[in-house]
């Protein structure tokens, strides 16, 4: 049982594949240490990867640390954007210990995470935490087919369930699982080696509905893989790392605004790690090779795409020659890369956690060690810090859900909201808006809403969402239910205005007329097969429940 900051350091002893060729530090970026962990008794300490940071409905930031707390089993904490920290709950062992995961915000307003150890059997837990800090263990792993030792937090899928990974299973090498908000657990997949070993990082759900992730080892060459898995558990390896193009990834993927996924890995052509882009079909491009002979070291954290379109990340440092950096990279060729800040020990060292952009526009993160805190279980310089980096971006709004059907309640994070705030989805105004404080709105997705940016206007200020919101189409019925090639079929549904394709048994129709948001007429195409009708819009694909029979 590892209970001090030392437990974090064993990860730094993973095969070192050091750091990056960097440009001059951009002094225009405003870096601030907001809090030194270990300042007060019972503080969380030594936040390490994956350590996901979530913005809450109240505008504060929430996460976990694997050390510290009242019993030194780790803790859950809240910190304001200005740096006031509150320890919400300290782990006791029976409810978990060593929470490496950090937290994700659920659509219900609660936070979901995992503890690496502890619980009923000592193999870790899946947990739910209220904003006030009430912790509920949803599931305790038993190291059977369910898995053991989860490192990353589960994420909420569009179906309302949570999806996560474990790093071990029995004598095996990790699992992917699904769990409902009430705790019903299902093992979706068990890794075997050729398909990957030890998934350290959290999953990300793509716009295609599939989940994407990485493993730290395994695959064809032993350097890990990028995989895709369906909500029902069908896993496909889409890329095998080879070391030269990166290897042993520890960080989560993020889907960029272009639909591709971005991430970091160790190894690479220059030995210090890589920043890469990979398409949903598995074509990988190395955007930047980190130079191990330069003054940096490998990335443990993932990337965040900020509202300026650039990606931001960190390199970890080796703790002696270099203490870590914050960098920026453009997704546009030639992919210019720039170091924005170098940690110096007093301002933190060894950053492992993926940055988050608050809706105030500022980036936030924490470091494994460094700072000036010194309360047990760590000593001065070894507790870590929570920091911010102001990149000059303005405020925006963020949607808790990435997609939804008309009528669904959508959560919107932001600031400065009032009772007069007006919400629009690609220009279509919502009529049912409920405000909680000045930083959260609950909005019923209005009829006619379009896939695109969401906006919130309060007085003379309009804030735009940082990502596209996808309105899910629906097919309610069609007439006639059978016919020959050339038959005109009327399809009724919801959110059909942005229809781009209609298929009959998988065969694309050529003649399609969008009559309204609730009706499309289409001619049965040559080669049409008996089967379901599917409509694809900018927001996704809807498939009919009934069958259209193609006659001679």
FIVO-92699 format. One record per residue (C-alpha): residue number from 1; x, y, z; residue in three letters. Coordinates in steps of 0.05 Angstrom, whole numbers, padded with zeros to 5 digits. Example, Ala and Ser with C-alpha at 12.3 -4.5 7.8 and 13.67 -1.06 7.14 Angstrom:
(1, (00246, -00090, 00156), ALA)
(2, (00273, -00021, 00143), SER)
***
This chain:
(1, (00000, 00000, 00000), UNK)
(2, (00033, 00064, -00024), UNK)
(3, (00010, 00126, 00014), UNK)
(4, (00061, 00181, 00003), UNK)
(5, (00083, 00223, -00056), UNK)
(6, (00134, 00169, -00070), UNK)
(7, (00079, 00128, -00103), UNK)
(8, (00074, 00180, -00158), UNK)
(9, (00148, 00177, -00172), UNK)
(10, (00150, 00105, -00193), UNK)
(11, (00115, 00127, -00256), UNK)
(12, (00173, 00173, -00271), UNK)
(13, (00216, 00111, -00272), UNK)
(14, (00179, 00083, -00332), UNK)
(15, (00227, 00078, -00392), UNK)
(16, (00251, 00149, -00401), UNK)
(17, (00246, 00173, -00472), UNK)
(18, (00261, 00248, -00459), UNK)
(19, (00240, 00316, -00491), UNK)
(20, (00228, 00369, -00543), UNK)
(21, (00261, 00417, -00592), UNK)
(22, (00234, 00483, -00568), UNK)
(23, (00228, 00554, -00590), UNK)
(24, (00240, 00615, -00547), UNK)
(25, (00195, 00621, -00487), UNK)
(26, (00136, 00667, -00500), UNK)
(27, (00140, 00715, -00441), UNK)
(28, (00074, 00747, -00463), UNK)
(29, (00036, 00688, -00433), UNK)
(30, (00016, 00702, -00361), UNK)
(31, (00032, 00643, -00315), UNK)
(32, (00009, 00643, -00242), UNK)
(33, (00016, 00594, -00185), UNK)
(34, (-00053, 00594, -00154), UNK)
(35, (-00042, 00545, -00098), UNK)
(36, (00015, 00506, -00067), UNK)
(37, (-00009, 00437, -00047), UNK)
(38, (00014, 00418, 00023), UNK)
(39, (00002, 00489, 00050), UNK)
(40, (-00049, 00465, 00101), UNK)
(41, (-00061, 00401, 00141), UNK)
(42, (-00105, 00352, 00103), UNK)
(43, (-00087, 00382, 00035), UNK)
(44, (-00088, 00338, -00027), UNK)
(45, (-00017, 00330, -00054), UNK)
(46, (00021, 00305, -00115), UNK)
(47, (-00032, 00306, -00170), UNK)
(48, (-00009, 00259, -00225), UNK)
(49, (-00035, 00232, -00291), UNK)
(50, (-00089, 00224, -00313), UNK)
(51, (-00115, 00274, -00261), UNK)
(52, (-00170, 00302, -00305), UNK)
(53, (-00195, 00370, -00282), UNK)
(54, (-00270, 00386, -00290), UNK)
(55, (-00304, 00453, -00290), UNK)
(56, (-00366, 00450, -00247), UNK)
(57, (-00434, 00484, -00253), UNK)
(58, (-00411, 00534, -00201), UNK)
(59, (-00352, 00555, -00243), UNK)
(60, (-00301, 00523, -00197), UNK)
(61, (-00252, 00468, -00216), UNK)
(62, (-00255, 00397, -00188), UNK)
(63, (-00204, 00340, -00187), UNK)
(64, (-00168, 00288, -00145), UNK)
(65, (-00098, 00277, -00118), UNK)
(66, (-00071, 00208, -00100), UNK)
(67, (-00035, 00230, -00036), UNK)
(68, (-00053, 00274, 00023), UNK)
(69, (-00121, 00283, 00053), UNK)
(70, (-00137, 00269, 00126), UNK)
(71, (-00112, 00197, 00123), UNK)
(72, (-00061, 00203, 00067), UNK)
(73, (-00101, 00159, 00021), UNK)
(74, (-00114, 00216, -00027), UNK)
(75, (-00169, 00268, -00032), UNK)
(76, (-00221, 00302, -00075), UNK)
(77, (-00214, 00377, -00080), UNK)
(78, (-00247, 00440, -00107), UNK)
(79, (-00209, 00503, -00126), UNK)
(80, (-00235, 00570, -00149), UNK)
(81, (-00206, 00603, -00212), UNK)
(82, (-00172, 00651, -00165), UNK)
(83, (-00139, 00596, -00123), UNK)
(84, (-00180, 00582, -00061), UNK)
(85, (-00176, 00507, -00048), UNK)
(86, (-00225, 00465, -00009), UNK)
(87, (-00214, 00391, 00007), UNK)
(88, (-00283, 00360, -00005), UNK)
(89, (-00269, 00289, 00017), UNK)
(90, (-00210, 00248, 00042), UNK)
(91, (-00207, 00175, 00023), UNK)
(92, (-00207, 00123, 00079), UNK)
(93, (-00185, 00060, 00041), UNK)
(94, (-00252, 00025, 00045), UNK)
(95, (-00281, 00076, -00004), UNK)
(96, (-00217, 00076, -00046), UNK)
(97, (-00146, 00102, -00044), UNK)
(98, (-00095, 00132, -00092), UNK)
(99, (-00146, 00167, -00137), UNK)
(100, (-00102, 00180, -00198), UNK)
(101, (-00162, 00193, -00243), UNK)
(102, (-00186, 00263, -00232), UNK)
(103, (-00260, 00275, -00245), UNK)
(104, (-00309, 00284, -00303), UNK)
(105, (-00372, 00325, -00298), UNK)
(106, (-00436, 00286, -00310), UNK)
(107, (-00500, 00314, -00340), UNK)
(108, (-00532, 00305, -00272), UNK)
(109, (-00484, 00356, -00241), UNK)
(110, (-00445, 00304, -00202), UNK)
(111, (-00372, 00284, -00214), UNK)
(112, (-00348, 00214, -00233), UNK)
(113, (-00279, 00185, -00222), UNK)
(114, (-00240, 00124, -00200), UNK)
(115, (-00191, 00104, -00146), UNK)
(116, (-00131, 00061, -00165), UNK)
(117, (-00135, 00020, -00101), UNK)
(118, (-00179, 00008, -00041), UNK)
(119, (-00252, -00009, -00040), UNK)
(120, (-00284, -00073, -00018), UNK)
(121, (-00229, -00118, -00046), UNK)
(122, (-00171, -00070, -00052), UNK)
(123, (-00171, -00067, -00128), UNK)
(124, (-00200, 00002, -00137), UNK)
(125, (-00268, 00034, -00145), UNK)
(126, (-00313, 00075, -00190), UNK)
(127, (-00340, 00133, -00151), UNK)
(128, (-00391, 00189, -00155), UNK)
(129, (-00383, 00255, -00118), UNK)
(130, (-00433, 00310, -00107), UNK)
(131, (-00411, 00383, -00113), UNK)
(132, (-00412, 00387, -00037), UNK)
(133, (-00365, 00327, -00031), UNK)
(134, (-00411, 00269, -00014), UNK)
(135, (-00376, 00207, -00042), UNK)
(136, (-00413, 00145, -00064), UNK)
(137, (-00376, 00082, -00086), UNK)
(138, (-00413, 00057, -00148), UNK)
(139, (-00370, -00004, -00158), UNK)
(140, (-00311, -00040, -00125), UNK)
(141, (-00267, -00080, -00172), UNK)
(142, (-00252, -00152, -00154), UNK)
(143, (-00195, -00168, -00203), UNK)
(144, (-00237, -00219, -00239), UNK)
(145, (-00267, -00209, -00308), UNK)
(146, (-00287, -00139, -00284), UNK)
(147, (-00214, -00115, -00281), UNK)
(148, (-00172, -00080, -00229), UNK)
(149, (-00133, -00017, -00214), UNK)
(150, (-00168, 00036, -00255), UNK)
(151, (-00122, 00095, -00270), UNK)
(152, (-00169, 00141, -00309), UNK)
(153, (-00239, 00168, -00296), UNK)
(154, (-00299, 00142, -00334), UNK)
(155, (-00330, 00189, -00384), UNK)
(156, (-00404, 00198, -00398), UNK)
(157, (-00429, 00173, -00465), UNK)
(158, (-00485, 00202, -00506), UNK)
(159, (-00529, 00145, -00479), UNK)
(160, (-00521, 00170, -00407), UNK)
(161, (-00477, 00112, -00385), UNK)
(162, (-00405, 00119, -00364), UNK)
(163, (-00346, 00085, -00399), UNK)
(164, (-00278, 00072, -00370), UNK)
(165, (-00216, 00029, -00368), UNK)
(166, (-00176, -00013, -00318), UNK)
(167, (-00102, -00028, -00323), UNK)
(168, (-00106, -00101, -00302), UNK)
(169, (-00155, -00159, -00301), UNK)
(170, (-00140, -00224, -00265), UNK)
(171, (-00075, -00245, -00297), UNK)
(172, (-00091, -00202, -00358), UNK)
(173, (-00074, -00132, -00380), UNK)
(174, (-00135, -00087, -00374), UNK)
(175, (-00208, -00078, -00391), UNK)
(176, (-00259, -00030, -00419), UNK)
(177, (-00323, -00025, -00378), UNK)
(178, (-00391, 00008, -00377), UNK)
(179, (-00427, 00030, -00314), UNK)
(180, (-00494, 00064, -00305), UNK)
(181, (-00502, 00125, -00259), UNK)
(182, (-00534, 00078, -00209), UNK)
(183, (-00476, 00029, -00210), UNK)
(184, (-00496, -00028, -00257), UNK)
(185, (-00429, -00053, -00283), UNK)
(186, (-00413, -00089, -00349), UNK)
(187, (-00345, -00111, -00375), UNK)
(188, (-00344, -00093, -00449), UNK)
(189, (-00275, -00118, -00468), UNK)
(190, (-00213, -00152, -00439), UNK)
(191, (-00145, -00137, -00471), UNK)
(192, (-00100, -00195, -00489), UNK)
(193, (-00034, -00166, -00512), UNK)
(194, (-00035, -00162, -00589), UNK)
(195, (-00094, -00114, -00582), UNK)
(196, (-00058, -00073, -00528), UNK)
(197, (-00034, -00076, -00457), UNK)
(198, (-00050, -00029, -00399), UNK)
(199, (-00097, 00027, -00419), UNK)
(200, (-00075, 00083, -00374), UNK)
(201, (-00116, 00139, -00405), UNK)
(202, (-00189, 00157, -00405), UNK)
(203, (-00232, 00146, -00467), UNK)
(204, (-00261, 00199, -00513), UNK)
(205, (-00326, 00190, -00551), UNK)
(206, (-00320, 00211, -00623), UNK)
(207, (-00374, 00245, -00664), UNK)
(208, (-00386, 00177, -00697), UNK)
(209, (-00410, 00149, -00630), UNK)
(210, (-00350, 00103, -00620), UNK)
(211, (-00300, 00109, -00563), UNK)
(212, (-00226, 00119, -00576), UNK)
(213, (-00167, 00105, -00530), UNK)
(214, (-00095, 00084, -00524), UNK)
(215, (-00055, 00030, -00488), UNK)
(216, (00013, 00041, -00458), UNK)
(217, (00042, -00024, -00486), UNK)
(218, (00024, -00084, -00527), UNK)
(219, (00005, -00086, -00600), UNK)
(220, (00048, -00111, -00658), UNK)
(221, (00112, -00079, -00633), UNK)
(222, (00099, -00074, -00558), UNK)
(223, (00095, 00002, -00560), UNK)
(224, (00020, 00007, -00550), UNK)
(225, (-00039, 00020, -00595), UNK)
(226, (-00095, 00067, -00612), UNK)
(227, (-00161, 00031, -00610), UNK)
(228, (-00234, 00043, -00626), UNK)
(229, (-00290, 00008, -00587), UNK)
(230, (-00365, 00010, -00596), UNK)
(231, (-00414, 00019, -00539), UNK)
(232, (-00429, -00055, -00545), UNK)
(233, (-00356, -00075, -00537), UNK)
(234, (-00330, -00089, -00607), UNK)
(235, (-00257, -00066, -00607), UNK)
(236, (-00214, -00050, -00667), UNK)
(237, (-00140, -00032, -00665), UNK)
(238, (-00132, 00026, -00713), UNK)
(239, (-00058, 00040, -00702), UNK)
(240, (00002, 00004, -00674), UNK)
(241, (00057, 00049, -00647), UNK)
(242, (00127, 00031, -00671), UNK)
(243, (00171, 00075, -00626), UNK)
(244, (00195, 00118, -00684), UNK)
(245, (00126, 00149, -00692), UNK)
(246, (00116, 00150, -00617), UNK)
(247, (00104, 00096, -00566), UNK)
(248, (00079, 00079, -00496), UNK)
(249, (00025, 00133, -00494), UNK)
(250, (00000, 00151, -00424), UNK)
(251, (-00047, 00208, -00443), UNK)
(252, (-00118, 00212, -00469), UNK)
(253, (-00137, 00230, -00540), UNK)
(254, (-00177, 00292, -00556), UNK)
(255, (-00220, 00301, -00618), UNK)
(256, (-00204, 00366, -00653), UNK)
(257, (-00251, 00413, -00690), UNK)
(258, (-00230, 00379, -00755), UNK)
(259, (-00256, 00311, -00732), UNK)
(260, (-00187, 00280, -00723), UNK)
(261, (-00158, 00258, -00657), UNK)
(262, (-00096, 00289, -00626), UNK)
(263, (-00049, 00263, -00572), UNK)
(264, (00020, 00254, -00546), UNK)
(265, (00066, 00194, -00537), UNK)
(266, (00136, 00179, -00515), UNK)
(267, (00192, 00156, -00561), UNK)
(268, (00194, 00187, -00630), UNK)
(269, (00249, 00200, -00680), UNK)
(270, (00287, 00245, -00631), UNK)
(271, (00274, 00204, -00570), UNK)
(272, (00236, 00255, -00529), UNK)
(273, (00164, 00240, -00549), UNK)
(274, (00116, 00263, -00603), UNK)
(275, (00054, 00304, -00614), UNK)
(276, (00010, 00267, -00664), UNK)
(277, (-00055, 00270, -00703), UNK)
(278, (-00094, 00207, -00722), UNK)
(279, (-00156, 00201, -00765), UNK)
(280, (-00215, 00159, -00742), UNK)
(281, (-00192, 00106, -00793), UNK)
(282, (-00122, 00103, -00765), UNK)
(283, (-00077, 00147, -00808), UNK)
(284, (-00025, 00177, -00760), UNK)
(285, (00016, 00239, -00773), UNK)
(286, (00072, 00262, -00727), UNK)
(287, (00063, 00337, -00719), UNK)
(288, (00125, 00347, -00676), UNK)
(289, (00184, 00306, -00652), UNK)
(290, (00208, 00325, -00583), UNK)
(291, (00283, 00329, -00579), UNK)
(292, (00312, 00289, -00522), UNK)
(293, (00378, 00325, -00525), UNK)
(294, (00345, 00393, -00516), UNK)
(295, (00323, 00422, -00449), UNK)
(296, (00257, 00386, -00443), UNK)
(297, (00229, 00317, -00430), UNK)
(298, (00173, 00272, -00451), UNK)
(299, (00098, 00287, -00449), UNK)
(300, (00054, 00249, -00399), UNK)
(301, (-00007, 00295, -00407), UNK)
(302, (-00055, 00299, -00465), UNK)
(303, (-00074, 00360, -00505), UNK)
(304, (-00130, 00411, -00501), UNK)
(305, (-00154, 00450, -00562), UNK)
(306, (-00165, 00521, -00538), UNK)
(307, (-00213, 00571, -00569), UNK)
(308, (-00156, 00601, -00610), UNK)
(309, (-00153, 00535, -00649), UNK)
(310, (-00085, 00515, -00622), UNK)
(311, (-00069, 00455, -00579), UNK)
(312, (-00035, 00463, -00511), UNK)
(313, (00002, 00411, -00471), UNK)
(314, (00059, 00398, -00424), UNK)
(315, (00125, 00361, -00422), UNK)
(316, (00140, 00327, -00357), UNK)
(317, (00214, 00338, -00346), UNK)
(318, (00262, 00290, -00314), UNK)
(319, (00266, 00324, -00246), UNK)
(320, (00339, 00344, -00251), UNK)
(321, (00361, 00373, -00318), UNK)
(322, (00292, 00399, -00334), UNK)
(323, (00229, 00408, -00294), UNK)
(324, (00176, 00410, -00348), UNK)
(325, (00145, 00459, -00396), UNK)
(326, (00079, 00484, -00424), UNK)
(327, (00076, 00485, -00500), UNK)
(328, (00031, 00506, -00557), UNK)
(329, (00025, 00473, -00625), UNK)
(330, (-00017, 00492, -00686), UNK)
(331, (-00056, 00437, -00723), UNK)
(332, (-00041, 00473, -00789), UNK)
(333, (00020, 00453, -00829), UNK)
(334, (00079, 00464, -00816), UNK)
(335, (00052, 00455, -00745), UNK)
(336, (00091, 00511, -00710), UNK)
(337, (00109, 00492, -00639), UNK)
(338, (00128, 00540, -00583), UNK)
(339, (00146, 00533, -00510), UNK)
(340, (00105, 00582, -00469), UNK)
(341, (00132, 00568, -00399), UNK)
(342, (00187, 00530, -00364), UNK)
(343, (00175, 00506, -00293), UNK)
(344, (00230, 00523, -00243), UNK)
(345, (00214, 00482, -00182), UNK)
(346, (00186, 00538, -00140), UNK)
(347, (00131, 00546, -00192), UNK)
(348, (00122, 00471, -00197), UNK)
(349, (00156, 00414, -00232), UNK)
(350, (00138, 00350, -00269), UNK)
(351, (00068, 00368, -00297), UNK)
(352, (00031, 00305, -00316), UNK)
(353, (-00042, 00327, -00319), UNK)
(354, (-00077, 00349, -00382), UNK)
(355, (-00094, 00423, -00383), UNK)
(356, (-00166, 00447, -00383), UNK)
(357, (-00192, 00513, -00411), UNK)
(358, (-00242, 00545, -00365), UNK)
(359, (-00299, 00583, -00398), UNK)
(360, (-00264, 00647, -00374), UNK)
(361, (-00212, 00631, -00428), UNK)
(362, (-00155, 00614, -00381), UNK)
(363, (-00118, 00548, -00380), UNK)
(364, (-00110, 00511, -00313), UNK)
(365, (-00067, 00452, -00292), UNK)
(366, (-00026, 00423, -00235), UNK)
(367, (00042, 00392, -00224), UNK)
(368, (00065, 00328, -00190), UNK)
(369, (00118, 00362, -00149), UNK)
(370, (00150, 00430, -00136), UNK)
(371, (00120, 00490, -00100), UNK)
(372, (00129, 00515, -00029), UNK)
(373, (00080, 00470, 00009), UNK)
(374, (00111, 00425, 00062), UNK)
(375, (00055, 00394, 00104), UNK)
(376, (00061, 00318, 00113), UNK)
(377, (00061, 00272, 00073), UNK)
(378, (00108, 00313, 00029), UNK)
(379, (00165, 00360, 00043), UNK)
(380, (00179, 00429, 00015), UNK)
(381, (00188, 00426, -00060), UNK)
(382, (00153, 00359, -00069), UNK)
(383, (00078, 00373, -00059), UNK)
(384, (00060, 00403, -00126), UNK)
(385, (00022, 00466, -00147), UNK)
(386, (-00042, 00486, -00181), UNK)
(387, (-00029, 00539, -00235), UNK)
(388, (-00061, 00580, -00290), UNK)
(389, (-00037, 00604, -00358), UNK)
(390, (-00072, 00663, -00389), UNK)
(391, (-00065, 00657, -00465), UNK)
(392, (-00105, 00719, -00479), UNK)
(393, (-00168, 00682, -00500), UNK)
(394, (-00236, 00712, -00484), UNK)
(395, (-00294, 00680, -00447), UNK)
(396, (-00339, 00629, -00481), UNK)
(397, (-00392, 00578, -00463), UNK)
(398, (-00384, 00502, -00460), UNK)
(399, (-00439, 00450, -00468), UNK)
(400, (-00439, 00392, -00420), UNK)
(401, (-00469, 00347, -00474), UNK)
(402, (-00439, 00344, -00544), UNK)
(403, (-00504, 00324, -00577), UNK)
(404, (-00578, 00313, -00564), UNK)
(405, (-00649, 00306, -00591), UNK)
(406, (-00701, 00361, -00591), UNK)
(407, (-00731, 00366, -00522), UNK)
(408, (-00669, 00341, -00486), UNK)
(409, (-00643, 00385, -00429), UNK)
(410, (-00574, 00412, -00445), UNK)
(411, (-00527, 00440, -00393), UNK)
(412, (-00487, 00502, -00410), UNK)
(413, (-00426, 00525, -00370), UNK)
(414, (-00404, 00598, -00372), UNK)
(415, (-00404, 00662, -00333), UNK)
(416, (-00444, 00726, -00326), UNK)
(417, (-00512, 00693, -00338), UNK)
(418, (-00576, 00727, -00317), UNK)
(419, (-00650, 00713, -00321), UNK)
(420, (-00652, 00751, -00386), UNK)
(421, (-00598, 00709, -00420), UNK)
(422, (-00619, 00686, -00490), UNK)
(423, (-00595, 00618, -00515), UNK)
(424, (-00593, 00599, -00589), UNK)
(425, (-00572, 00537, -00625), UNK)
(426, (-00543, 00558, -00692), UNK)
(427, (-00591, 00617, -00690), UNK)
(428, (-00653, 00580, -00666), UNK)
(429, (-00675, 00608, -00598), UNK)
(430, (-00692, 00564, -00539), UNK)
(431, (-00754, 00582, -00501), UNK)
(432, (-00743, 00539, -00439), UNK)
(433, (-00682, 00564, -00401), UNK)
(434, (-00668, 00555, -00327), UNK)
(435, (-00611, 00590, -00292), UNK)
(436, (-00570, 00564, -00233), UNK)
(437, (-00528, 00621, -00207), UNK)
(438, (-00489, 00661, -00258), UNK)
(439, (-00448, 00603, -00287), UNK)
(440, (-00497, 00549, -00308), UNK)
(441, (-00559, 00544, -00352), UNK)
(442, (-00606, 00485, -00364), UNK)
(443, (-00638, 00491, -00433), UNK)
(444, (-00690, 00448, -00469), UNK)
(445, (-00665, 00438, -00540), UNK)
(446, (-00717, 00475, -00582), UNK)
(447, (-00754, 00448, -00644), UNK)
(448, (-00718, 00470, -00706), UNK)
(449, (-00650, 00473, -00671), UNK)
(450, (-00592, 00465, -00719), UNK)
(451, (-00524, 00433, -00712), UNK)
(452, (-00473, 00488, -00702), UNK)
(453, (-00449, 00536, -00649), UNK)
(454, (-00491, 00551, -00588), UNK)
(455, (-00493, 00623, -00563), UNK)
(456, (-00514, 00656, -00499), UNK)
(457, (-00530, 00731, -00502), UNK)
(458, (-00534, 00770, -00437), UNK)
(459, (-00545, 00844, -00448), UNK)
(460, (-00495, 00867, -00500), UNK)
(461, (-00449, 00807, -00490), UNK)
(462, (-00454, 00744, -00533), UNK)
(463, (-00413, 00683, -00514), UNK)
(464, (-00403, 00627, -00565), UNK)
(465, (-00392, 00553, -00551), UNK)
(466, (-00322, 00527, -00560), UNK)
(467, (-00348, 00465, -00597), UNK)
(468, (-00403, 00449, -00646), UNK)
(469, (-00467, 00422, -00615), UNK)
(470, (-00497, 00365, -00657), UNK)
(471, (-00572, 00360, -00661), UNK)
(472, (-00591, 00286, -00668), UNK)
(473, (-00641, 00272, -00724), UNK)
(474, (-00701, 00226, -00713), UNK)
(475, (-00743, 00185, -00761), UNK)
(476, (-00815, 00177, -00737), UNK)
(477, (-00844, 00141, -00798), UNK)
(478, (-00848, 00136, -00873), UNK)
(479, (-00900, 00124, -00928), UNK)
(480, (-00909, 00081, -00967), UNK)
(481, (-00875, 00023, -00932), UNK)
(482, (-00858, -00013, -00997), UNK)
(483, (-00849, 00003, -01070), UNK)
(484, (-00807, -00005, -01132), UNK)
(485, (-00747, 00035, -01155), UNK)
(486, (-00773, 00105, -01172), UNK)
(487, (-00825, 00106, -01117), UNK)
(488, (-00829, 00172, -01079), UNK)
(489, (-00826, 00161, -01004), UNK)
(490, (-00846, 00213, -00952), UNK)
(491, (-00805, 00209, -00889), UNK)
(492, (-00828, 00244, -00826), UNK)
(493, (-00785, 00260, -00766), UNK)
(494, (-00750, 00313, -00726), UNK)
(495, (-00688, 00355, -00741), UNK)
(496, (-00686, 00338, -00815), UNK)
(497, (-00668, 00408, -00843), UNK)
(498, (-00594, 00392, -00849), UNK)
(499, (-00604, 00325, -00885), UNK)
(500, (-00545, 00307, -00929), UNK)
(501, (-00558, 00234, -00946), UNK)
(502, (-00615, 00183, -00947), UNK)
(503, (-00603, 00109, -00958), UNK)
(504, (-00649, 00049, -00971), UNK)
(505, (-00617, -00015, -00944), UNK)
(506, (-00550, 00022, -00948), UNK)
(507, (-00559, 00047, -01019), UNK)
(508, (-00556, 00122, -01027), UNK)
(509, (-00615, 00159, -01057), UNK)
(510, (-00600, 00210, -01111), UNK)
(511, (-00664, 00250, -01110), UNK)
(512, (-00677, 00280, -01041), UNK)
(513, (-00721, 00340, -01025), UNK)
(514, (-00721, 00373, -00956), UNK)
(515, (-00792, 00398, -00947), UNK)
(516, (-00784, 00421, -00875), UNK)
(517, (-00750, 00405, -00810), UNK)
(518, (-00801, 00349, -00801), UNK)
(519, (-00807, 00321, -00872), UNK)
(520, (-00763, 00296, -00928), UNK)
(521, (-00787, 00265, -00994), UNK)
(522, (-00740, 00218, -01030), UNK)
(523, (-00742, 00173, -01092), UNK)
(524, (-00724, 00100, -01083), UNK)
(525, (-00656, 00093, -01119), UNK)
(526, (-00633, 00041, -01169), UNK)
(527, (-00602, -00017, -01132), UNK)
(528, (-00641, -00002, -01068), UNK)
(529, (-00645, -00061, -01020), UNK)
(530, (-00700, -00081, -00974), UNK)
(531, (-00681, -00056, -00905), UNK)
(532, (-00680, 00004, -00859), UNK)
(533, (-00682, 00076, -00883), UNK)
(534, (-00627, 00120, -00856), UNK)
(535, (-00622, 00195, -00856), UNK)
(536, (-00555, 00230, -00844), UNK)
(537, (-00551, 00302, -00823), UNK)
(538, (-00495, 00346, -00796), UNK)
(539, (-00516, 00321, -00727), UNK)
(540, (-00513, 00247, -00740), UNK)
(541, (-00552, 00189, -00771), UNK)
(542, (-00622, 00166, -00755), UNK)
(543, (-00645, 00096, -00774), UNK)
(544, (-00718, 00077, -00783), UNK)
(545, (-00747, 00025, -00736), UNK)
(546, (-00788, -00003, -00794), UNK)
(547, (-00766, -00037, -00858), UNK)
(548, (-00778, -00010, -00928), UNK)
(549, (-00792, -00068, -00976), UNK)
(550, (-00765, -00058, -01046), UNK)
(551, (-00812, -00092, -01097), UNK)
(552, (-00800, -00110, -01170), UNK)
***
